[in-house]
């Protein structure tokens, strides 16, 4: 799966969690939780959605690596390539 495809999935799922936010304006290096005003439950729901859509299990210890859009894409590419 390409970085562009992963980004599309992430933005779709962010849009599902926060439909009022403009996912097209996501700074790739910004903290997603702060930028999109996601609480801990929203972030957990994002991790669940990623698992459902991509089949990637994200360990809680790795959540920090998915803090930004750029970090999430890199992490998910690595996990998908290893699968």
N, C-alpha and C positions, 0 to 999 in steps of 0.2 A: 504494500500500500504506500502510495506517495505521500509526501508531506502535505501537498495540496488537498488530497483526499482526507487525511487525518484532520487538517485544519477545518475543512468543511463539516466533518462530523462534530468536532468540538464546538464550533460556532452554532450549529443546529441545536445541540444539546444545551448550550448556554442560553440560547433563545427560548428553549422550552422551559428552562428554570426561571428565567427573567425576561418574559416576553416584552416588557416595557423598555428594555435596554436596547441600544443600537449596537448589535454585534459586529456590524461592519466597521465600527470605529474602535475596535479593541487594539490597544497598543500591545504588540507582541512581547514586550518586556515588562509590562505592568503586572502587578499582583492581581490575579483574576478575582480573588475574594474581595479585595478593596475596590477595584475598578468596577465590578459588577454588583457590589454590595451583597455578596453571598455570605450567609452565615454557615456555621459548621454543618448543619443538616443539608443545606443546599449543596455544599461542596461534596458531602457524602453521596447525595443523590446524583451528582455529576459523575462520581467515580462508578456508581452502579450503572448509570446510563452508558458509560464508556465500556464497561464490562459486557453489557448486553449487546451493544452495537459492534464492538471490535473483538470481543472474546478475550480481552486482556484483563487479567486479575491484577489490580494495583494494590500492593501491600500498604498498609497504613504507614509504615516506616518510610515509604517512598512518596508520600503525599507532597512533601516539600518540593520535589522535583517537578511536580505538575502545577506549581504556583503560578507560572506565567504561561502564556500561549506558546511561546517559543520553547520553553522547557517541556511542556506537555507533549508537543509534537516530537521533540527529540527523544523523549522517554518512550513514547508509544511506538515510534519507528524502531527503536532498539528492541523493545519487547516483541513486536510483530516479526521482526527479522529473526529473532531467536526461536520463535515458535515453529 
